[in-house]
């Protein structure tokens, strides 16, 4: 029992070491006992499984947005507007854009807006895309890099669209475009047959986004473009699993970003509830 209490799993390499080690004897991580624990350890072996909790979180916020304000059922002949949450609940839960950010200083909405959707079809389309793009991205980049790319590229896309004057915007598509940009970088960097196949798949998504942006005037093309560029830049900065394993800095950064994002979502729920019921 004493030996177990004096042993820990190294946050860097997940191997059993003594709690008193100044450096991990396997990965040379400094002060492993003083590091934050890896809260994603259960998904480290199969990173693609992290997509399911993300989808559940998106669905939960969509249902909450329907509950918090009157539902707009929309025209049955226009499925794009079917089961649309009320604008009041979307704004309260953290819709972003030039109005919330620059006029109301709600900078936290750069994160929360990625988990909000304006209709049932909007949610379904994005979750199908997340299920496909998310799983392959998580396997290629690893769990921690994937989470950084997904969350931060969405914020980058929303920031760019806000600077471009988009007053109010929501949706996971900016983050999804970040994954597309990251996969585009991977395909070009890796090369070979698999790299070519990844680029071909990504090209299809890009063409689809361009067509949707041309025919649907409500689409936030600035957000899509910003997310894609953000994903490209983050992938180039962080690298991918085949090139090198994620180090402790990347892992702890991912832990911080996820905890920070969950805190923002919790704050959004509190804000929405207080504004609608008081």
Backbone as CSV, one residue per row, in Angstrom:
resi,resn,N_x,N_y,N_z,CA_x,CA_y,CA_z,C_x,C_y,C_z
1,UNK,0.829,-1.203,0.000,0.000,0.000,0.000,0.861,1.250,0.000
2,UNK,1.957,1.219,0.789,2.833,2.391,0.838,3.472,2.643,-0.506
3,UNK,3.871,1.549,-1.197,4.506,1.701,-2.506,3.544,2.321,-3.501
4,UNK,2.267,1.951,-3.470,1.278,2.494,-4.381,1.057,3.977,-4.118
5,UNK,1.042,4.361,-2.820,0.829,5.771,-2.500,1.991,6.626,-2.984
6,UNK,3.191,6.048,-3.023,4.370,6.797,-3.435,4.626,6.718,-4.936
7,UNK,3.709,6.130,-5.668,3.854,6.013,-7.116,2.769,6.808,-7.823
8,UNK,3.110,7.344,-8.997,2.154,8.086,-9.814,2.368,7.695,-11.272
9,UNK,1.387,8.019,-12.107,1.552,7.905,-13.544,2.119,9.222,-14.060
10,UNK,3.233,9.156,-14.763,3.851,10.370,-15.299,2.871,11.055,-16.252
11,UNK,2.600,12.356,-16.074,1.689,13.068,-16.980,2.201,13.130,-18.408
12,UNK,3.529,12.941,-18.589,4.089,13.037,-19.928,4.006,11.757,-20.725
13,UNK,4.356,10.609,-20.113,4.421,9.339,-20.855,3.480,8.274,-20.307
14,UNK,2.764,8.566,-19.207,1.791,7.665,-18.601,2.403,6.379,-18.062
15,UNK,3.687,6.425,-17.653,4.333,5.264,-17.051,4.435,5.453,-15.543
16,UNK,4.443,4.311,-14.821,4.461,4.349,-13.365,5.850,4.719,-12.867
17,UNK,5.905,5.782,-12.053,7.185,6.247,-11.508,6.993,6.620,-10.042
18,UNK,8.101,6.863,-9.367,8.037,7.302,-7.979,7.593,8.757,-7.903
19,UNK,6.791,9.065,-6.896,6.317,10.436,-6.695,7.461,11.401,-6.393
20,UNK,8.565,10.873,-5.881,9.687,11.727,-5.471,10.657,12.047,-6.610
21,UNK,10.440,11.526,-7.796,11.363,11.747,-8.897,11.412,13.227,-9.280
22,UNK,12.635,13.761,-9.408,12.794,15.134,-9.901,12.553,15.197,-11.400
23,UNK,12.930,14.114,-12.107,12.692,13.999,-13.547,12.150,12.600,-13.826
24,UNK,11.222,12.494,-14.769,10.732,11.182,-15.160,11.875,10.404,-15.812
25,UNK,12.166,9.184,-15.357,13.267,8.414,-15.939,12.985,7.934,-17.364
26,UNK,11.725,8.038,-17.811,11.371,7.570,-19.146,11.308,8.705,-20.174
27,UNK,10.661,9.825,-19.814,10.499,10.920,-20.783,11.211,12.199,-20.351
28,UNK,11.875,12.157,-19.175,12.669,13.286,-18.675,11.824,14.513,-18.334
29,UNK,10.538,14.319,-18.050,9.684,15.422,-17.650,10.098,15.930,-16.272
30,UNK,10.259,17.245,-16.137,10.671,17.840,-14.878,9.503,17.884,-13.896
31,UNK,9.780,17.522,-12.644,8.804,17.545,-11.547,7.465,16.925,-11.965
32,UNK,7.439,15.662,-12.335,6.179,15.051,-12.800,5.081,15.045,-11.741
33,UNK,5.454,14.953,-10.470,4.427,14.921,-9.418,3.754,16.271,-9.244
34,UNK,4.404,17.340,-9.700,3.841,18.679,-9.552,3.019,19.122,-10.731
35,UNK,2.925,18.282,-11.755,2.172,18.634,-12.951,0.681,18.394,-12.749
36,UNK,-0.119,19.131,-13.521,-1.554,18.892,-13.504,-1.831,17.494,-14.059
37,UNK,-2.791,16.754,-13.505,-3.099,15.432,-14.040,-3.705,15.524,-15.429
38,UNK,-3.475,14.502,-16.226,-4.047,14.451,-17.566,-5.483,13.958,-17.451
39,UNK,-6.427,14.885,-17.522,-7.831,14.529,-17.333,-8.397,13.785,-18.544
40,UNK,-7.608,13.677,-19.603,-8.077,12.994,-20.801,-7.451,11.616,-20.967
41,UNK,-6.887,11.075,-19.897,-6.157,9.811,-20.007,-7.024,8.689,-20.583
42,UNK,-8.296,8.662,-20.262,-9.158,7.576,-20.712,-9.364,7.591,-22.220
43,UNK,-9.155,8.763,-22.866,-9.320,8.864,-24.313,-7.982,8.845,-25.062
44,UNK,-6.881,8.771,-24.328,-5.575,8.879,-24.973,-5.305,7.718,-25.934
45,UNK,-5.739,6.518,-25.592,-5.481,5.358,-26.440,-6.364,5.354,-27.682
46,UNK,-7.578,5.859,-27.565,-8.514,5.921,-28.698,-9.063,7.337,-28.799
47,UNK,-8.265,8.273,-29.318,-8.647,9.696,-29.301,-9.921,10.009,-30.068
48,UNK,-10.272,9.192,-31.080,-11.482,9.457,-31.845,-12.747,9.420,-30.999
49,UNK,-12.685,8.741,-29.853,-13.870,8.627,-28.994,-14.244,9.949,-28.323
50,UNK,-13.336,10.933,-28.333,-13.653,12.233,-27.722,-14.739,12.951,-28.506
51,UNK,-14.969,12.526,-29.758,-15.975,13.175,-30.592,-17.374,12.988,-30.000
52,UNK,-17.638,11.835,-29.426,-18.974,11.579,-28.873,-19.344,12.568,-27.766
53,UNK,-18.475,12.818,-26.763,-18.825,13.826,-25.764,-19.028,15.222,-26.363
54,UNK,-18.262,15.566,-27.404,-18.450,16.865,-28.054,-19.819,16.955,-28.710
55,UNK,-20.232,15.882,-29.374,-21.554,15.874,-29.998,-22.648,15.974,-28.941
56,UNK,-22.501,15.238,-27.856,-23.487,15.289,-26.768,-23.588,16.703,-26.203
57,UNK,-22.453,17.373,-26.049,-22.451,18.739,-25.522,-23.174,19.690,-26.470
58,UNK,-22.953,19.538,-27.763,-23.646,20.374,-28.745,-25.154,20.126,-28.717
59,UNK,-25.545,18.870,-28.657,-26.969,18.528,-28.623,-27.607,19.064,-27.344
60,UNK,-26.905,18.943,-26.218,-27.437,19.426,-24.940,-27.672,20.934,-24.984
61,UNK,-26.742,21.676,-25.563,-26.925,23.130,-25.647,-28.036,23.500,-26.628
62,UNK,-28.210,22.705,-27.670,-29.319,22.966,-28.592,-30.656,22.765,-27.885
63,UNK,-30.784,21.666,-27.152,-32.027,21.408,-26.410,-32.260,22.496,-25.377
64,UNK,-31.191,22.910,-24.688,-31.327,23.966,-23.691,-31.786,25.268,-24.328
65,UNK,-31.253,25.566,-25.516,-31.661,26.808,-26.191,-33.132,26.767,-26.586
66,UNK,-33.664,25.571,-26.864,-35.090,25.441,-27.164,-35.932,25.602,-25.910
67,UNK,-35.410,25.138,-24.791,-36.160,25.189,-23.535,-36.212,26.605,-22.972
68,UNK,-35.134,27.354,-23.129,-35.023,28.664,-22.482,-35.866,29.752,-23.124
69,UNK,-36.276,29.564,-24.373,-37.069,30.599,-25.049,-38.063,29.919,-25.978
70,UNK,-39.147,30.616,-26.345,-40.142,30.027,-27.246,-39.505,29.515,-28.534
71,UNK,-39.958,28.344,-28.956,-39.416,27.716,-30.158,-40.087,28.303,-31.388
72,UNK,-39.277,28.594,-32.405,-39.808,29.033,-33.681,-39.823,27.820,-34.609
73,UNK,-41.033,27.257,-34.845,-41.100,26.031,-35.631,-40.772,26.283,-37.096
74,UNK,-40.938,27.497,-37.548,-40.561,27.849,-38.910,-41.534,27.292,-39.929
75,UNK,-41.234,27.557,-41.182,-42.045,27.093,-42.287,-41.660,25.651,-42.623
76,UNK,-42.633,24.767,-42.640,-42.347,23.370,-42.935,-41.762,23.189,-44.329
77,UNK,-42.007,24.162,-45.220,-41.438,24.086,-46.565,-40.004,24.604,-46.594
78,UNK,-39.547,25.144,-45.476,-38.169,25.631,-45.379,-37.499,24.953,-44.189
79,UNK,-36.912,23.770,-44.406,-36.324,23.009,-43.292,-35.156,23.721,-42.636
80,UNK,-34.591,24.734,-43.290,-33.463,25.454,-42.706,-33.857,26.167,-41.419
81,UNK,-35.144,26.511,-41.295,-35.607,27.244,-40.116,-36.428,26.387,-39.161
82,UNK,-36.515,25.087,-39.416,-37.351,24.238,-38.585,-36.718,24.028,-37.211
83,UNK,-37.538,24.180,-36.170,-37.099,24.060,-34.779,-35.929,25.008,-34.478
84,UNK,-36.161,26.275,-34.729,-35.146,27.294,-34.447,-35.319,27.819,-33.028
85,UNK,-34.257,27.833,-32.227,-34.349,28.416,-30.883,-34.629,29.921,-30.965
86,UNK,-35.234,30.450,-29.927,-35.460,31.884,-29.879,-34.157,32.658,-29.805
87,UNK,-34.126,33.821,-30.415,-32.911,34.640,-30.427,-32.461,35.022,-29.026
88,UNK,-33.427,35.195,-28.117,-33.087,35.594,-26.758,-32.248,34.525,-26.063
89,UNK,-32.623,33.255,-26.242,-31.863,32.188,-25.589,-30.498,32.021,-26.236
90,UNK,-30.412,32.166,-27.566,-29.123,32.052,-28.247,-28.169,33.156,-27.800
91,UNK,-28.703,34.356,-27.676,-27.862,35.463,-27.223,-27.425,35.247,-25.774
92,UNK,-28.361,34.793,-24.949,-28.030,34.571,-23.546,-27.021,33.464,-23.345
93,UNK,-27.082,32.424,-24.190,-26.169,31.286,-24.062,-24.803,31.534,-24.696
94,UNK,-24.654,32.694,-25.348,-23.310,33.026,-25.815,-23.110,33.115,-27.302
95,UNK,-24.130,33.573,-28.062,-23.897,33.881,-29.471,-22.844,34.978,-29.541
96,UNK,-21.992,34.915,-30.551,-20.890,35.868,-30.643,-21.064,36.777,-31.854
97,UNK,-20.098,37.614,-32.103,-20.165,38.553,-33.217,-19.723,39.942,-32.775
98,UNK,-19.773,40.878,-33.707,-19.317,42.238,-33.419,-20.130,42.883,-32.295
99,UNK,-21.434,42.611,-32.256,-22.274,43.201,-31.203,-21.904,42.692,-29.810
100,UNK,-21.908,41.379,-29.567,-21.541,40.917,-28.220,-20.102,41.253,-27.829
101,UNK,-19.174,41.184,-28.781,-17.760,41.342,-28.434,-17.374,42.801,-28.251
102,UNK,-17.610,43.620,-29.264,-17.081,44.977,-29.251,-17.988,45.975,-28.533
103,UNK,-19.285,45.713,-28.507,-20.202,46.642,-27.826,-20.496,46.211,-26.387
104,UNK,-20.601,44.908,-26.169,-20.954,44.416,-24.837,-19.780,43.752,-24.123
105,UNK,-18.638,43.640,-24.795,-17.404,43.090,-24.215,-17.586,41.666,-23.692
106,UNK,-18.388,40.890,-24.404,-18.599,39.480,-24.038,-17.615,38.612,-24.830
107,UNK,-16.334,38.739,-24.497,-15.293,38.031,-25.223,-15.395,36.519,-25.054
108,UNK,-15.973,36.075,-23.978,-16.105,34.658,-23.742,-16.989,33.967,-24.781
109,UNK,-17.792,34.759,-25.512,-18.669,34.164,-26.526,-17.897,33.599,-27.712
110,UNK,-16.620,33.953,-27.865,-15.806,33.368,-28.931,-15.705,31.850,-28.775
111,UNK,-15.838,31.369,-27.540,-15.819,29.927,-27.272,-17.230,29.353,-27.274
112,UNK,-18.144,29.996,-26.583,-19.490,29.429,-26.393,-20.274,29.324,-27.692
113,UNK,-20.052,30.232,-28.636,-20.847,30.241,-29.872,-20.668,28.962,-30.687
114,UNK,-19.533,28.291,-30.530,-19.289,27.056,-31.286,-20.223,25.922,-30.873
115,UNK,-20.885,26.058,-29.734,-21.755,24.991,-29.230,-23.238,25.337,-29.396
116,UNK,-23.537,26.383,-30.160,-24.918,26.806,-30.373,-25.295,26.637,-31.841
117,UNK,-26.576,26.309,-32.082,-27.045,26.097,-33.450,-28.430,26.709,-33.632
118,UNK,-28.676,27.183,-34.870,-29.878,27.961,-35.126,-31.080,27.176,-35.592
119,UNK,-30.927,25.885,-35.846,-32.058,25.064,-36.267,-31.664,23.595,-36.154
120,UNK,-32.647,22.726,-36.309,-32.370,21.292,-36.236,-31.453,20.853,-37.379
121,UNK,-31.713,21.368,-38.580,-30.876,20.997,-39.730,-29.450,21.510,-39.559
122,UNK,-29.316,22.711,-39.018,-27.994,23.290,-38.744,-27.205,22.369,-37.808
123,UNK,-27.861,21.911,-36.760,-27.215,21.014,-35.796,-26.848,19.682,-36.457
124,UNK,-27.788,19.089,-37.189,-27.545,17.775,-37.786,-26.393,17.819,-38.777
125,UNK,-26.355,18.830,-39.619,-25.286,18.944,-40.607,-23.931,19.053,-39.927
126,UNK,-23.840,19.904,-38.916,-22.557,20.098,-38.240,-22.132,18.874,-37.443
127,UNK,-23.074,18.161,-36.845,-22.699,16.988,-36.067,-22.280,15.816,-36.955
128,UNK,-22.893,15.694,-38.129,-22.435,14.681,-39.087,-21.004,14.999,-39.517
129,UNK,-20.749,16.278,-39.784,-19.395,16.695,-40.174,-18.403,16.470,-39.040
130,UNK,-18.813,16.787,-37.808,-17.935,16.591,-36.658,-17.625,15.110,-36.456
131,UNK,-18.619,14.260,-36.645,-18.403,12.831,-36.463,-17.376,12.297,-37.466
132,UNK,-17.409,12.811,-38.684,-16.474,12.342,-39.701,-15.113,13.020,-39.577
133,UNK,-15.109,14.348,-39.591,-13.846,15.085,-39.544,-13.163,14.953,-38.189
134,UNK,-13.964,14.913,-37.123,-13.393,14.867,-35.784,-12.640,13.588,-35.515
135,UNK,-13.202,12.468,-35.929,-12.562,11.185,-35.629,-11.232,11.030,-36.361
136,UNK,-11.206,11.383,-37.642,-9.947,11.251,-38.372,-8.924,12.267,-37.880
137,UNK,-9.380,13.483,-37.518,-8.459,14.508,-37.011,-7.865,14.095,-35.674
138,UNK,-8.694,13.543,-34.791,-8.206,13.129,-33.475,-7.187,12.004,-33.601
139,UNK,-7.399,11.088,-34.530,-6.447,9.988,-34.709,-5.131,10.494,-35.297
140,UNK,-5.202,11.459,-36.215,-4.006,11.966,-36.878,-3.197,12.882,-35.962
141,UNK,-3.874,13.780,-35.264,-3.182,14.774,-34.454,-3.041,14.371,-32.992
142,UNK,-3.771,13.346,-32.576,-3.763,12.979,-31.170,-4.792,13.782,-30.408
143,UNK,-5.156,13.280,-29.269,-6.244,13.855,-28.484,-6.011,15.317,-28.124
144,UNK,-4.846,15.634,-27.590,-4.600,16.979,-27.064,-4.493,18.017,-28.167
145,UNK,-3.768,17.679,-29.235,-3.679,18.623,-30.354,-5.058,18.845,-30.973
146,UNK,-5.823,17.768,-31.095,-7.162,17.885,-31.674,-8.024,18.876,-30.887
147,UNK,-8.019,18.755,-29.579,-8.836,19.643,-28.756,-8.399,21.101,-28.886
148,UNK,-7.094,21.326,-28.932,-6.589,22.692,-29.107,-7.042,23.248,-30.449
149,UNK,-6.860,22.465,-31.517,-7.220,22.929,-32.860,-8.710,23.203,-32.954
150,UNK,-9.527,22.289,-32.438,-10.979,22.434,-32.561,-11.487,23.677,-31.826
151,UNK,-11.070,23.856,-30.603,-11.595,24.958,-29.799,-11.016,26.315,-30.207
152,UNK,-9.724,26.367,-30.471,-9.084,27.654,-30.747,-9.341,28.127,-32.174
153,UNK,-9.370,27.208,-33.146,-9.637,27.645,-34.522,-11.047,28.205,-34.654
154,UNK,-11.996,27.656,-33.901,-13.343,28.221,-33.902,-13.347,29.639,-33.383
155,UNK,-12.613,29.887,-32.286,-12.522,31.236,-31.733,-11.846,32.181,-32.720
156,UNK,-10.821,31.694,-33.430,-10.140,32.526,-34.428,-11.098,32.898,-35.554
157,UNK,-11.874,31.933,-36.018,-12.847,32.208,-37.074,-13.880,33.230,-36.657
158,UNK,-14.395,33.097,-35.446,-15.392,34.040,-34.955,-14.801,35.433,-34.745
159,UNK,-13.559,35.503,-34.300,-12.913,36.801,-34.124,-12.755,37.507,-35.463
160,UNK,-12.314,36.774,-36.480,-12.156,37.377,-37.800,-13.494,37.854,-38.350
161,UNK,-14.536,37.055,-38.199,-15.850,37.460,-38.710,-16.391,38.665,-37.942
162,UNK,-16.078,38.766,-36.666,-16.493,39.931,-35.881,-15.773,41.186,-36.352
163,UNK,-14.475,41.038,-36.634,-13.704,42.169,-37.165,-14.222,42.587,-38.538
164,UNK,-14.780,41.628,-39.283,-15.332,41.922,-40.602,-16.723,42.530,-40.530
165,UNK,-17.287,42.626,-39.317,-18.575,43.287,-39.148,-19.772,42.373,-39.042
166,UNK,-19.584,41.052,-38.918,-20.710,40.133,-38.708,-21.238,40.370,-37.300
167,UNK,-22.461,40.811,-37.197,-22.973,41.274,-35.910,-23.292,40.141,-34.943
168,UNK,-23.841,39.038,-35.445,-24.224,37.938,-34.559,-24.052,36.623,-35.319
169,UNK,-23.411,35.650,-34.688,-23.139,34.389,-35.368,-22.991,33.251,-34.366
170,UNK,-23.319,32.047,-34.805,-23.220,30.846,-33.967,-22.845,29.663,-34.849
171,UNK,-22.563,28.523,-34.225,-22.382,27.275,-34.956,-20.997,26.685,-34.825
172,UNK,-20.933,25.370,-34.994,-19.667,24.645,-34.888,-18.855,24.693,-36.171
173,UNK,-19.383,25.331,-37.215,-18.733,25.243,-38.520,-17.372,25.924,-38.552
174,UNK,-17.150,26.973,-37.770,-15.824,27.601,-37.739,-14.794,26.624,-37.179
175,UNK,-15.160,25.897,-36.131,-14.262,24.874,-35.575,-14.059,23.726,-36.552
176,UNK,-15.123,23.338,-37.258,-15.018,22.271,-38.245,-14.094,22.682,-39.392
177,UNK,-14.166,23.954,-39.782,-13.256,24.447,-40.808,-11.820,24.440,-40.292
178,UNK,-11.640,24.626,-38.986,-10.312,24.495,-38.398,-9.768,23.089,-38.579
179,UNK,-10.637,22.088,-38.420,-10.210,20.703,-38.643,-9.876,20.475,-40.109
180,UNK,-10.651,21.072,-41.003,-10.370,20.952,-42.429,-9.006,21.555,-42.754
181,UNK,-8.733,22.737,-42.189,-7.431,23.361,-42.414,-6.291,22.520,-41.864
182,UNK,-6.495,21.937,-40.688,-5.460,21.088,-40.087,-5.207,19.847,-40.938
183,UNK,-6.274,19.234,-41.444,-6.123,18.052,-42.292,-5.461,18.402,-43.618
184,UNK,-5.750,19.595,-44.128,-5.102,20.048,-45.356,-3.593,20.173,-45.144
185,UNK,-3.207,20.747,-44.002,-1.781,20.836,-43.676,-1.164,19.440,-43.572
186,UNK,-1.861,18.537,-42.890,-1.335,17.191,-42.704,-1.122,16.494,-44.043
187,UNK,-2.123,16.567,-44.927,-2.009,15.902,-46.208,-0.840,16.418,-47.021
188,UNK,-0.655,17.735,-47.020,0.462,18.329,-47.764,1.791,17.979,-47.110
189,UNK,1.855,18.001,-45.783,3.102,17.753,-45.073,3.515,16.286,-45.156
190,UNK,2.560,15.397,-44.993,2.879,13.964,-44.986,3.203,13.447,-46.375
191,UNK,2.360,13.844,-47.343,2.563,13.348,-48.688,2.212,11.872,-48.798
192,UNK,2.630,11.250,-49.886,2.356,9.838,-50.074,0.903,9.584,-50.435
193,UNK,0.548,8.308,-50.532,-0.806,7.937,-50.929,-1.836,8.340,-49.889
194,UNK,-1.513,8.128,-48.615,-2.483,8.482,-47.577,-2.676,9.999,-47.503
195,UNK,-1.579,10.746,-47.618,-1.684,12.193,-47.625,-2.545,12.686,-48.769
196,UNK,-2.403,12.058,-49.932,-3.207,12.433,-51.098,-4.689,12.135,-50.858
197,UNK,-4.993,11.004,-50.225,-6.377,10.650,-49.932,-7.006,11.643,-48.945
198,UNK,-6.231,12.052,-47.956,-6.740,13.034,-46.989,-7.048,14.350,-47.693
199,UNK,-6.156,14.796,-48.584,-6.375,16.052,-49.311,-7.613,15.952,-50.193
200,UNK,-7.822,14.815,-50.831,-9.004,14.634,-51.670,-10.284,14.738,-50.851
201,UNK,-10.280,14.137,-49.676,-11.459,14.223,-48.820,-11.690,15.655,-48.355
202,UNK,-10.613,16.333,-47.970,-10.717,17.719,-47.510,-11.195,18.618,-48.642
203,UNK,-10.711,18.361,-49.870,-11.114,19.175,-51.017,-12.626,19.119,-51.223
204,UNK,-13.204,17.947,-51.008,-14.649,17.810,-51.128,-15.392,18.675,-50.128
205,UNK,-14.908,18.699,-48.886,-15.531,19.540,-47.864,-15.386,21.019,-48.214
206,UNK,-14.227,21.418,-48.710,-14.007,22.828,-49.066,-14.938,23.254,-50.191
207,UNK,-15.076,22.407,-51.211,-15.992,22.730,-52.313,-17.420,22.852,-51.800
208,UNK,-17.809,21.936,-50.908,-19.149,22.007,-50.328,-19.378,23.290,-49.552
209,UNK,-18.383,23.710,-48.775,-18.505,24.949,-48.016,-18.624,26.159,-48.929
210,UNK,-17.856,26.165,-50.020,-17.921,27.280,-50.970,-19.308,27.371,-51.600
211,UNK,-19.852,26.213,-52.008,-21.175,26.205,-52.629,-22.255,26.650,-51.647
212,UNK,-22.170,26.155,-50.413,-23.148,26.561,-49.395,-23.055,28.054,-49.137
213,UNK,-21.820,28.572,-49.064,-21.627,30.001,-48.831,-22.159,30.862,-49.947
214,UNK,-22.125,30.346,-51.189,-22.611,31.114,-52.333,-24.137,31.160,-52.384
215,UNK,-24.784,30.063,-52.001,-26.225,29.967,-52.165,-27.028,30.306,-50.908
216,UNK,-26.369,30.331,-49.760,-27.066,30.671,-48.517,-26.465,31.954,-47.942
217,UNK,-27.164,33.051,-48.061,-26.601,34.341,-47.633,-26.354,34.458,-46.131
218,UNK,-26.981,33.600,-45.326,-26.804,33.688,-43.874,-25.535,32.984,-43.390
219,UNK,-24.836,32.290,-44.283,-23.633,31.563,-43.891,-22.513,32.553,-43.579
220,UNK,-21.797,32.279,-42.496,-20.698,33.143,-42.067,-19.407,32.710,-42.766
221,UNK,-19.197,33.202,-43.987,-18.007,32.825,-44.745,-16.724,33.332,-44.105
222,UNK,-16.798,34.480,-43.435,-15.622,34.995,-42.731,-15.210,34.036,-41.618
223,UNK,-16.201,33.526,-40.910,-15.914,32.561,-39.846,-15.319,31.276,-40.392
224,UNK,-15.855,30.811,-41.528,-15.320,29.609,-42.150,-13.867,29.818,-42.575
225,UNK,-13.615,30.932,-43.250,-12.256,31.207,-43.708,-11.282,31.381,-42.562
226,UNK,-11.709,32.092,-41.514,-10.846,32.288,-40.352,-10.558,30.997,-39.626
227,UNK,-11.584,30.134,-39.505,-11.375,28.845,-38.866,-10.412,27.979,-39.646
228,UNK,-10.547,27.973,-40.983,-9.657,27.174,-41.823,-8.210,27.644,-41.695
229,UNK,-8.009,28.961,-41.749,-6.649,29.502,-41.601,-6.095,29.228,-40.201
230,UNK,-6.971,29.329,-39.200,-6.537,29.028,-37.837,-6.124,27.583,-37.685
231,UNK,-6.885,26.667,-38.284,-6.527,25.253,-38.233,-5.220,24.960,-38.937
232,UNK,-4.996,25.597,-40.091,-3.725,25.449,-40.799,-2.554,25.890,-39.930
233,UNK,-2.690,27.077,-39.337,-1.603,27.632,-38.530,-1.337,26.790,-37.288
234,UNK,-2.398,26.346,-36.618,-2.222,25.550,-35.400,-1.609,24.190,-35.709
235,UNK,-2.022,23.577,-36.826,-1.443,22.290,-37.204,0.040,22.428,-37.517
236,UNK,0.405,23.522,-38.205,1.816,23.758,-38.510,2.619,23.994,-37.236
237,UNK,2.006,24.642,-36.257,2.684,24.930,-35.001,2.803,23.697,-34.118
238,UNK,1.753,22.904,-34.039,1.701,21.782,-33.099,2.258,20.485,-33.671
239,UNK,2.190,20.326,-35.000,2.616,19.073,-35.605,1.555,17.995,-35.462
240,UNK,1.913,16.764,-35.781,0.975,15.644,-35.699,1.692,14.410,-35.169
241,UNK,0.921,13.373,-34.856,1.431,12.220,-34.117,2.567,11.503,-34.836
242,UNK,2.476,11.356,-36.151,3.525,10.642,-36.874,4.862,11.369,-36.795
243,UNK,4.800,12.687,-36.708,6.030,13.471,-36.661,6.626,13.456,-35.261
244,UNK,5.798,13.696,-34.247,6.269,13.624,-32.861,5.067,13.512,-31.932
245,UNK,5.260,12.828,-30.833,4.215,12.699,-29.819,4.010,14.030,-29.106
246,UNK,2.796,14.256,-28.654,2.507,15.491,-27.924,3.304,15.520,-26.621
247,UNK,4.001,16.616,-26.378,4.786,16.768,-25.169,3.958,17.320,-24.024
248,UNK,4.556,17.473,-22.858,3.814,17.952,-21.684,3.248,19.353,-21.854
249,UNK,3.942,20.227,-22.599,3.428,21.584,-22.791,2.125,21.550,-23.585
250,UNK,2.094,20.759,-24.648,0.879,20.635,-25.455,-0.247,20.027,-24.622
251,UNK,0.072,19.009,-23.838,-0.959,18.345,-23.043,-1.548,19.273,-21.985
252,UNK,-0.684,20.004,-21.280,-1.181,20.898,-20.249,-1.926,22.087,-20.845
253,UNK,-1.502,22.509,-22.043,-2.238,23.573,-22.730,-3.644,23.105,-23.079
254,UNK,-3.764,21.865,-23.555,-5.072,21.313,-23.880,-5.951,21.213,-22.636
255,UNK,-5.366,20.777,-21.521,-6.124,20.683,-20.267,-6.643,22.060,-19.858
256,UNK,-5.780,23.067,-19.938,-6.190,24.422,-19.559,-7.307,24.928,-20.468
257,UNK,-7.163,24.743,-21.783,-8.162,25.244,-22.730,-9.508,24.573,-22.523
258,UNK,-9.495,23.267,-22.278,-10.758,22.551,-22.072,-11.425,22.985,-20.769
259,UNK,-10.665,23.084,-19.694,-11.238,23.536,-18.419,-11.790,24.951,-18.561
260,UNK,-11.035,25.816,-19.237,-11.469,27.189,-19.467,-12.754,27.219,-20.298
261,UNK,-12.834,26.376,-21.331,-14.015,26.328,-22.188,-15.236,25.809,-21.429
262,UNK,-15.046,24.781,-20.613,-16.158,24.257,-19.819,-16.651,25.285,-18.806
263,UNK,-15.713,26.056,-18.245,-16.103,27.124,-17.320,-16.931,28.181,-18.044
264,UNK,-16.546,28.506,-19.276,-17.297,29.476,-20.071,-18.700,28.960,-20.366
265,UNK,-18.820,27.686,-20.727,-20.134,27.124,-21.010,-21.011,27.104,-19.756
266,UNK,-20.407,26.802,-18.625,-21.152,26.864,-17.373,-21.625,28.281,-17.070
267,UNK,-20.731,29.239,-17.294,-21.081,30.654,-17.089,-22.202,31.072,-18.041
268,UNK,-22.174,30.574,-19.282,-23.198,30.910,-20.259,-24.566,30.415,-19.802
269,UNK,-24.608,29.209,-19.253,-25.883,28.667,-18.767,-26.420,29.527,-17.621
270,UNK,-25.532,29.899,-16.688,-25.950,30.752,-15.563,-26.453,32.098,-16.066
271,UNK,-25.729,32.708,-17.006,-26.109,34.007,-17.552,-27.458,33.934,-18.252
272,UNK,-27.644,32.902,-19.068,-28.896,32.761,-19.798,-30.063,32.554,-18.850
273,UNK,-29.864,31.700,-17.859,-30.940,31.442,-16.908,-31.319,32.675,-16.115
274,UNK,-30.333,33.445,-15.676,-30.629,34.640,-14.880,-31.295,35.731,-15.705
275,UNK,-30.913,35.845,-16.977,-31.494,36.903,-17.809,-32.907,36.572,-18.257
276,UNK,-33.216,35.282,-18.387,-34.537,34.889,-18.883,-35.577,34.732,-17.778
277,UNK,-35.116,34.431,-16.570,-36.066,34.135,-15.504,-36.110,35.205,-14.425
278,UNK,-35.351,36.291,-14.593,-35.400,37.364,-13.594,-35.738,38.686,-14.259
